[in-house]
């Protein structure tokens, strides 16, 4: 990507594959009756000569135009044949900016057999995609029942470049066909090629025009993906009749082994290069003052280590000295400096470069490194500094830290450094990496305006999502990449689940979750008709704080209490029998404990909270056992009869700390507080925008914190959000039934005790 920043995006991507039927190979094998696979040394040598000639043909003879830079990688197929991936960077005067220019050098059609029979036969032999799909389901390109290369393509009357910057090559329905394995195939199965190169080298030589966007980084990742990996073992043959359990060696399953084909082995024996590029790219290291790296062994004496030149000198500090010595260096930044100077390691000094040029690349450091990161920011702008103090000096004012200098330069203060970090990482990082980077930036607490950073980088953070959805949509859906559609997708919480964290509020609000409050999840999602649905995802229990007023008691078929342990609140298996509780208590007679379901409201919507024994006892001033015994003394032992004192639970405005679980349609009250000052403090923390209601807000708190100490950080959830609907009351008065269906609140059939209309002792018949 450093080459891209220097000469621009690459223009052509060429894949050159060895042809075992080349005359040079067959001439050496024919008289001994051997196959090409029997002599990988011959294959490697012949391919090396052909590749060198091709590279010279492209770069020195300028077949396709003047070349500013190139890079290549040699790979080896599992069957042994080598192939090369080549990226070509053309001079601006020789680029191919229009579809008609691309059409002149790249073809995806079968030529006319009558006018160009040689090219016709070469295309038929080398450039027809192998039959796949219904014709050959065992083809190597088949994956999950479909072609991984998206063949056959669609007919296309004219070449176009879509809005994503990808070319759609011309594939006319002109009747030209070839017979491949007994099946007639047309232009839809042709791999793009250049006629001159195909005629000259008579091998599979695919040529593609490169996308001129940030997606180009994936091309660099592809050609540098590394070698094949495989793990093999010899095990006894099992015909399925043995009853012996199969031994699974988990350690061997995690061994990272490497597959080396015969051709690759011979290639490396001959010491042929595996990859190359021109111009060279030099990594530039830097460090804060007195923090340069010193290498030593365990056996070195301390005096020997302290006497090493690297203790006081480094490539970076030598740059300061060169800026003092050479006037022309004072007009160059650190990364531009290496294009004019070369570092002599033995002498530990920079010398003027005599020939050629090199591209410099500052090593990347994350924003969490602090001063080192701000030093890097300054190095991209400061020219010719002679010391660390010069880097810290802005407009003749010397600052104490690099961060202060960055602030004076205007790099930080408005989160510009985080936006710059994401944009820079976008040159080489995948979309998933960028999203993780954004998460870590936010969770570190360093970003002042996360929403602003999101709005400036959302198009980069969305990278790769549409492609993944296209794969899910059977590779046939043409998905738009307009800015609006990308932002719509990323405004959904499901985008962030792709990186494993519940941080959907990052996108919408400034009051955000802290690291300890993030609930990590793993799930997959699909996009269908512009909507996002989760798949194989289960909500996890969540603690939240909210403010609401108690309204009505929903009388359940179990009444207002249950029988439980005398020490803990666990339920007794049988209310009339003694038992030993899991807490270790031997219970002779279970006692009544409160469990009351109350509908609460914040003024706009309602939800069902479950009040447990300790909370009810604190408000009522009596235990459930005392209340039950008083009712028994009055001749009433039915749990469906609600005592007058329970009215004290209603018409109260309180702060609730509740636990929400996905398997229940109500929230369980863990803590509550009716102190007016504290309730008012929480209400004042709510920030409501003009187009939002207070029902959109809930407060997440860690499990181990008290209610009084945890009401500091607000987080927002939309009431129509499928994930947060269990955190908030519905927008209309509904009762969420146990099976998930919605029932009208007033017509639900459940008897309620109103907080505005007192009721006495009522015996309620169970609906069951």
N, C-alpha and C positions, 0 to 999 in steps of 0.2 A: 504493500500500500504506500510505502514511501516513494516508490517509483511513480505511482499514480499521482501523488501530490506534486511531483516534479515535472512529469511529461504529460499528465492527463490520463484518462481512462484508456485501457487497451482497446484495440479495434478488431482484431481477428483472433479467433481461437481455433487451432488446428490440431487434429488428432491423426497421427501417422502410425499405421500398424504394419508390422513386418509381414511380407508375403512369402510363405515358404516355397512358392513355385517360381520365385525369381530365377532367371537363367544362371546367375552367379552361384546360387545354392544348388540347383539341380545339376549343374555341370560337375560339381565336386562330389555329388552323391550317386550319380547315375551309374558309374562304372563299378561301384562296390555294392550296388543294390541296397542302399540304405534309405531310410526315411529321414525327413528333416528333423524330426524329434530325436533321432539317434545321434545327431551331431549338434548339440546346443552351442558348441564353440563356433561352428561355422555360421549358425544363425546370428549369434551375437556380433561377430566381426562384420558380416555383410550388412547387417542393420546399422551398425555404427558408421560404416562408410556411407551408406545411403542417407542416414540422418545428418551427418556432417555436410554432405553435399546439399541437402534440402535447406539446412540452416544458412549456408553460404548463399544459396540461390535467393533466399528471402531477404537476408540482411545486407549482403554486400552487393549483389547484382540487382537488388531492389525490384524484384518481379512485380510486387504489388504496390510499390511506392517506397519512399525513403523511410527507413526504420530508425526511430530514436532509441528504442529499448526493446528488449525481449527477455523472456524467461521460459524455461522448459523443465520438464520432469520426465524421466524414463520410468515406466512401469512394466510389470510382467503379468500376463494373464496366467490363470491357474494351469492352462494347458501348455504354457511355456513360451508363447510368442511375445516378444517385447513390443511395446508401443510408446509413443512419445506424445505428450501434451505440450503445445507451444502457444505462448501468448505473444502477440505482436503489437507494439505501440508505434503507430505511424506518425510521421511529421504532419503538422496541421494542414499543410498544403496538399497532402496526399490522403487525407481522411475521406470517408465515404458517408457524407451526412444525409443523403437523400435515398429513398427506396430505389430509384433508378440507378444510382451509383452502386448500391449493393448488388443489384440484379446483374450488373456487368461482370462481377467477379465470382458470384456464388449462384449456383443453379441447383434446383431440386426437382428436375424433370428428366425424363428419359429422352435422349436425343433421337433425331430422325435416323433410322437405320439406313435409308437410301442415301442420305447426304453425308453421314459421318458414321460409317460402320464400325471403325475402330473404337471411337468413344462409346458407341452403343454397346459394344461387347464388354468394354471395361466397366461401364455402369452396371450392366447385367451381372458381371462377375463379382464386383467389389462394393457397389454402392446401393444394393437393394437390401432393405432391412429383412432379416430372416423372418420367415412366416411364423406368425404367432396368433393368439386369439383362438377362434374356433378352428382355424386350419391346423394349429399345432399348440396344444395347451401345455406341452412339455418344453417349450422354447425357453432358453435361459433368461430371456427378458421378461417372462411372465412372473408376476408377483401379485398374490391375492386374487388370482383369476383374471388379471388384466395386464396389458403391456406397460411396463415401467417407463418406456420411452414414448408412450402415447401414440404408437402406430396402430393402424393407418391414420394419417393426417386427413384433414378435409381438403377438398379441392379449393383452390384459391386463384381467381383469374389474374390478379395483379399482386405484386409484393407490397406489403404495408408494414409500417412500424406502429405497434399498438401504443396505447397511452402509458404503458409501463416501460416502453423503450425496447421491447422484444420484437425482432423481425418475424413476420409471417411470410414465408417464402412463396413465390409463385408456383402453383401446382395446377396447371390448366388441365381440363378434361378434354384433351386433344386426341384421344384414341391411341396414343403410344403406349404399348405394353411390352412386357417381357415374360417369358415362360420360366418360372422358378419352381423346381421340384414338381412339375406337372400342373402348376396353377398359374393362371394369368394374373399378373400384378401390374398396376398402373403407377402414375406419378405420386400417389398417396403413400407409397412405400419407399420412396427414394430418399436416401440420406444426402443432405446438402454437400456439394463438392465444388471444387474449382477445376475447370476443364483442362487447363494447362498443366497443373500439378498431377492430376490423375493420369493424363496421357504420358507425362514424363516418367513417373515413378511406378505406375501400374500396380497399385496397392490400394488398400482402403485408406483414404485420406480425406477425412471429414473436415469441412471448413464452416465455421459459424461466425456471424457478425456479433460482436459483444454488445450486451446491454449497456447503455451509457447512463448508469445510475448507481446508487449505492449497493445494488444487488451484486455488483461486480466482485465484492469481497468473497462471495460464495464461490466464485470461480477460482480465486486464489486458494481457498480452502480445499476445493476439489482436487486441484492438481498437486497439492501438498498433503493429501490425506494420509500418506504413509503406506506401509507394506501390508500385505494380507496377513491375517492372524488365523491360526487353526490349532486345535489340540486334538491329538489322536492317541488311541490306546488299543492294545491287543487284549481282548477278553475272550473267555470261553464261549462257544456257540451255545445259545439257549434256544431250544426248539419249542419252548413254551410248556413243556410237560413237567419241568422241575418245580418243586414246591419250596425250594430254598429261597429265603428272602434275598433281594438284590442289595448288595452293598454299594452305597453311594459315597464316593470319596469327595467331600465338599472342597477340600483343599485343591485337588486336581482340577475341579471345575473352575477355579479362579486363577489358574495358571495362565499367564499371558504369553502364549507361544507365537512363533512366527513361521509363516509358510514361505519357503524359498524354493522356487522352481529351478529346473535345470538351467534354463537360459539366464536367470538372474545370478545363479551361482557362477557360471562361466563369465558373465559380464563383470562381476566383482573380482573374479580371479585376474581378469585382464586389466583391472583398475580403471575401467571406463567410468566417466562421471555419471552420476545418477540424476543430478540436476545442475542447472546453471542459469545465470542471468547477467545481463549487461544493461546499464552500468552496475557496478558493485554498490551495495548498500552497507554503510558502516554504522554500527550501533554506538551511540554516544552516551557514555556514562557520566553521571554527575553526582555530587554529594554535598551535604552541608559542611560547613567549616569544621575541620577536625574529625570528620566522620568517614574518611576514605577507607577503603577496604585494604586490609593487610593479610596476606596469606602466609601461613607457616604450618609446620608439621608438629606432631606431638613431641618430637624429640628435639626440637629447636630450643636453644637456651633463650631466656628472656632478654639477655643483652644482645644476642644475635638478632632477635626479632625487632628490638628497638632500633637497631642500626640499619635496618632495611630502608632503602630509599623510598619505598612505597609508604612509609610512615608519614613522610612530609610532602611527597610528590605524587602526582597522579596525572592522568591524561587531562583531567578537568583543570587542575591548577596550572598545568603547562600551557593551557589555552590563555590564561591570564598573562603569562610571561610573553607569549607570542603576540598578544595585543599590544604590549609595551614595545616590542621589538620591530614589528612590521606595521607601517602606517596603513597599508591596504586592508589589514585585518580589522581595523577599527570601524569599518563600514559593514561588517558581516555579523550576523547572529551565529550562535553556536552551531546550529544545524547547517547553515550555509557555509560556514568556515571550512568544512572538510572538502568542499568542492574546489578550493584553491590551495589547501595545505594538506600535508600528509604527516601522520604522527610516526616518528622514529622511536620505536619502543626501547631499543638498547640505550639510546641517548636521552630518552625521556624528554623529548622536545619536538615541536612542530617545525616542519620545513616547507617552503613553497613547493607546490606540486609542479613537476616538470612536464608531464603529459597526462592526457585523459582527465577524467573527473570521477568523483565518487559522490553519491547521495548520502547525506547524513540523516540519521533518525534518532531522535531523543528517546531513550527507553521510557516506557509508560509506567507511571506510578499512580495508584488510586488516590482520591482526595483524602482518604483517611490517614495518609502518611503525614499530614500536617505541613510543616515547613518545607519538607522535600517537595511536596506537590506544588506549593506556591513558588518555590525556586524554579521549578520547571516552567511554570507560567511566565515568569519573568524572563527566562532564557529564550523563549520564543519571540521576544520583542526587543530585549536589550542588545545593543550592538557594541562590540569592542570593549567590554569591561576589563579592568585591570586588577580587580580584587572583588571580594564578596561585598565590600562596602559600596562599590560602584553599582552593583546590581540592586542594592537597597536604596540607591539615591534616585529620586524622582524630582525633576524641576529644581535641582540644586538643594534639595532637602533630603537628608539622610534619615531613614527610618530604622527602627530597632529590629524589626522582623521582616521577612519576605512577605508575610501576609499583609502587614501594614503597607508595604510598597505596592502590592497588588491592589489594595484598596485605593491608594492614591492614584494608581494608573486607571482605576475604574473597572478592574477585572472582577472584583467581588463587591458585595454589598447588595446587589440585586440578583444573587445566585448565578451570576454569569459564569463562574468557574465550573459549576456543576453542569450547566448547559454545554459549555465547551468540552468538558470531560466526556459527556455522552456523545457529542458530535465527533470527537476524535476517536473514541472507542468504536464508533459506528464504521470507521474505515476498515476495521479488521475484525470486529466482534460480531457474533451472530445475534439475531434478534433476541433469543433467549438470554444470552449474556448481557445484552443491554438492559433487559427488563430486570434481571437480577442486580445489575449495577445500580439501577434506579432505586430498587428496594433497599439496598445496603446504604445508599446515600441518605435516603429518607430515615431509615431506622437509626442511623448514627446521630440523628438530631442536628445535623449541620445545615440542612437546607432551611432557609428563612421562609421561602414561599414555594412549597411543593407544587401547588396548583399552577403557578407560573412556569415552573420548570417542566411540568407535564405538558402544558399548552405549547411550549416551544419545541418539545422533542417527541410529541405523541406520534408523529409520522415515522420517526425512527424506531421508537419502541414497538410499533406495530409490525416491524419487519418480520416476515416469515409466517405470519398468522394466516394471511389469505392463501398462501401457497399450501399450508397444511390443510386448510379447509377444501382447497381444490382437490387435494389427494383424497380426502374423505368423500368428496362428491364424485367419486369414480373417475376423476381426471377429465371430466367432460364439461364441467361447468366453467364458463368464461366469466370470472369474477372481476368486477371493476376495481380499480385501484385509485379512484378519485379520493381527494383529501377528505371530503365529507363522509364517504362510506367507511374509510379507514377509521376516522374519529368516532363514528357511530359504533363500530365494532369495539373499539378500545374503551369507549365510555362504559361498556358493559363490564360487570364484575368478573365475568367468565374469563376475560382475557388474562386477568392476573392469576387465576387459578392455574394457568399453564405454567407458572413459575412456582406454584406450590404454596402461596400464602394468601390469607384472606385480607386483602388490602384494597378492596374496591372503593373504599372511601377516599383513597388517595386522589382519585380522579375528580371527585365532585366537591370536596370540602377542604377547608384549611385546618380544621381541628381533627387530628388524625390519631391513629393508634400508636402506642409505643411498642417497642420490641417485645416486652414480656406479655403484652396483650394479644399478640398475633397468634392465631390458631393455625398451625400448619396443616395443610390438607393435600391430598393427592387425588386428582380426578382428571377426566378427559371431557372435552366438550365438542359439540358439533354446531355448525351454523346452518340454519335452514330458513330460507326466505327472509333473511335479515334479522331473525331472532336467534338468541343464544339459549341453548338448553344444556343442562348438565346431564352427565351420564355416569352411572355407577358412583354417585357421590352421596355421602351421608353426612348430615349435619352433626356436629359434635356439641356436647353440652357447653353452654356459655353462661357466664355471669354478667349481669348488667345492672345498672342503677337507673331508675326513672322516678318521676314524681307523678302521683295520681291520687284521685279521690275515691274512696270506697263508696259503692252505690247500693248493690244488692247482693244478697246471699243466695247462691244457687244451691237448692237443696238436692243433694244426690241421694241415691238409693241406699247409701251406707250411713246417712245421717251426719251429725256434726262431730262425732268422735269415733275413735277406734280403741281397742284394747292393746296395750303395749307393755314393754319391759318397765320395771320400776327404776332402773338405772339409766338406760338409754331410751331413744325414741323408736326403736324397732318394733314392728308389729308382732304380736303374739300369734303363734300358729293356731292356738285354740284358746278363746277367752275364758274357758271354764276349767282348764287343766294347767297344772304346774309344768314348768319346763326350764331348761338351762339356756339362757340367751347366748348369742354369739359373742357378747361383750364379757362373758364369764359370770354374769349374775345368775344365781338360782332363784327363779321367780316362782313363788308359791301361788300367788294370785295376781294375774295381770290387772293393770289399772287403766282407767280411761285416759285418753290423751286427745287433745284437739286436732282436728283436721277439717278445716272449713274452706269451701270454695267461695270466693267473693269476686263479683265483677267490679272492676275499677275503671275509672275514666280520667283522662286529662282534660276533658272539656270538649273534645272533638270525636273521640272514638273510645271503644270499650275493649276490655280483655279480661280473662279469668285468671286470678291469682289464687294459689293454695296457701292458706295460713296454717302453720303448724303449731305445735303445743307451746313451745317457749314464747313465740311471738304473741299468741292469743293470751296466754297467761299474764304477760307483761302489761297488756292493755286492759284486760278485764280485772286484773287484781285478784284472780282466783284460779286455782287449777281446775282442769277438767274433771278430776276425781271429786273435788269439793262440789262443783256444780252438779255433777251427776248424782252424788249422794243426796244433795238437797232436793233434787227432783224425785228421787226414790222415796224420800221421807214424806213427800207430798203425794205419793201414790202414782208417780209417772216414771216408767222405766223404758220408754220407747225412744230409741236414738233419733227417730224421725220427728220428735217433738223438740222444738228449739226454744231455749230459755230466753226470758226477756232480756237478761243481761247481755246476750249476744248482739243486741242493738248498739251496744257501745262500740262495736267494730265498724259501724257505718258512719257516713258523713264526716270522715276524717281525711284530711289532706296530709299525705305522708310521703317520705322518701323511701323507696323500696329497693332493696338489693335482692334480686331474684335469680334463680337458676333456671335456664331454659334448656329443655331436652327435646330432641327431634321426635322421640317416640310418644310424646304427650302433647295434648292440645292446650295445656295451661303452663303457667310459670310458677315455680315453687319459691315461696318467700323464705329467704335465708336470714335477712336482717331487715328491720324497719325502724324508722325514726319519725316521730311526730313533732319534734321540736321545731317551732315556727321559724326561728332564726336560721336553722340549718336548712330547712326546706326552701326558704327564700334564697339562701346562698346558692343552692343548686339551680333554682329557677333563673337566677341572674346569670348563671354560666351558659344558659341556652342561647345560642345565636341563631336567630330565625331570619332567613332572607325573605324578600318580598313574595316570591313565588313558592314558598315552602311553608309547611305547617309544623307545629311543634311535635306532631306525631312522627316526624321523620328522624327524631333524635333519641338515642339511648346512650347510656354511659357504661362502657365496659370497664371492669375492674379486675385486678388479679385475684386469684382464689384466696390468698393468705392475708389480704389486707382488710382492715376494718372499714366499715362504711364511712366513718368520720374522716379517715385519712385517705380515702380513695376517690373522692369526688373532685379531682383536679383536672383530668384530661377528658375532654368530650370527644366522642366519635359519632359520626352521622350514618344513618341507614334510611333508605327510602321506604315508605310504608308499603309501596307496591313491589318492593324487592322480594323475590321469592325466598331469599335467604334470611332476610330480616323480618319477614312477616310474623315469625314466631316470637320475635323480640318485642314487637309493638302490637298495640290493639288494632284490629281491622278498621278500615275507613268507615264502615257502616256497622250498625249494631248486629253482630252475628255471634253465634256460639259455634266454635269449632268442635265438631263431634269427634269422637275417638277414632272413627274410621276415615276422617279427613273431609267429609262432606260438610257444606255450609248450611246452617239452619237459621231461620229468622229468630232473633233474640227474644222478641215478645211472644212468638208463637212456638217456642221450642218445646213446650210441654213441661219444662222444669219449673217447679214452684219457686218463686223468689220472694225474699223479704225485702221490702223497700226501705231505703234509708229515710225517706220523707214521710212515710206512713207507718207509724209504729204498729207492731203486731204482738199479740200476747201468745200464750202457749197454744200452739196449733199442732194437732195431730195430723200428719200428712200420710196418706196412703201411698205405698210404693207403686209406681207405674208398672212395675214388672208383675 
